[in-house]
Amino acid sequence: MSPSRVRRCPHGPALLAADRIAQSMPQAVDRRLTPGGEIPSGSIEDIIRQQQF
């Protein structure tokens, strides 16, 4: 979303945040949560706690 579109839209900041999360989520899952293409053992909460974001 372009900065000018964010300024014109009353929900711009929320849309911009959602857009950035949507762009970064696949990389976070690929690189952090499934290293080497393997799903680590343990609960998702345990896996997230082990990360140093």
WOLINUR-V443220 format. One record per residue. N is the residue number from 1. PHI is phi as a letter, one per 40 degrees, with the letter a starting at -180 (none if undefined). OMEGA is omega in radians with two decimals (none if undefined). Layout:
# WOLINUR-V443220
((N,PHI,OMEGA) (N,PHI,OMEGA))
This chain:
# WOLINUR-V443220
((1,none,-3.09) (2,c,3.12) (3,d,-3.14) (4,c,3.10) (5,c,3.11) (6,c,-3.13) (7,c,-3.10) (8,c,-3.03) (9,c,3.14) (10,c,3.13) (11,b,-3.05) (12,d,-3.12) (13,d,3.12) (14,c,3.12) (15,c,3.12) (16,c,3.11) (17,c,3.13) (18,c,3.12) (19,c,3.14) (20,c,3.08) (21,c,3.14) (22,c,3.12) (23,c,-3.06) (24,c,-3.07) (25,d,-3.14) (26,d,3.13) (27,c,3.13) (28,c,3.14) (29,c,-3.11) (30,c,-3.01) (31,c,-3.01) (32,b,-3.01) (33,c,3.10) (34,b,-3.12) (35,c,-3.14) (36,g,3.14) (37,g,-3.13) (38,b,3.06) (39,c,3.14) (40,c,3.10) (41,c,-3.12) (42,h,3.14) (43,c,3.11) (44,c,3.10) (45,c,3.11) (46,c,-3.12) (47,c,-3.14) (48,c,3.12) (49,c,-3.12) (50,c,-3.11) (51,c,3.10) (52,b,-3.11) (53,c,none))
